[in-house]
């Protein structure tokens, strides 16, 4: 339950009015690459109640999704590296 007088409530109240735009451009070119948010980003965007997200996709276009309807199984490079490091460390 969110208190109606807390900072978190204020953030949620304002965030629901805004859309998020994420664009990733491939290194050394002017082409868009996929910028779908990772699992953690989707979770955070839902938590704060943002309205929509627009993100670049590999074919050069954009995709719009209502954040409340978004589901992502994408892991960022940092998350992938961390998982590899942890699984490698447990094997040793």
Secondary structure, DSSP 8 states (H G I E B T S, - for coil): ---TTSHHHHHHHHHTT--EEE-EE-TTSS-EE-----HHHHHHHHHHT--EEEEE-TTS-EEEEEGGG-------HHHHHHHHHHHHHHH-
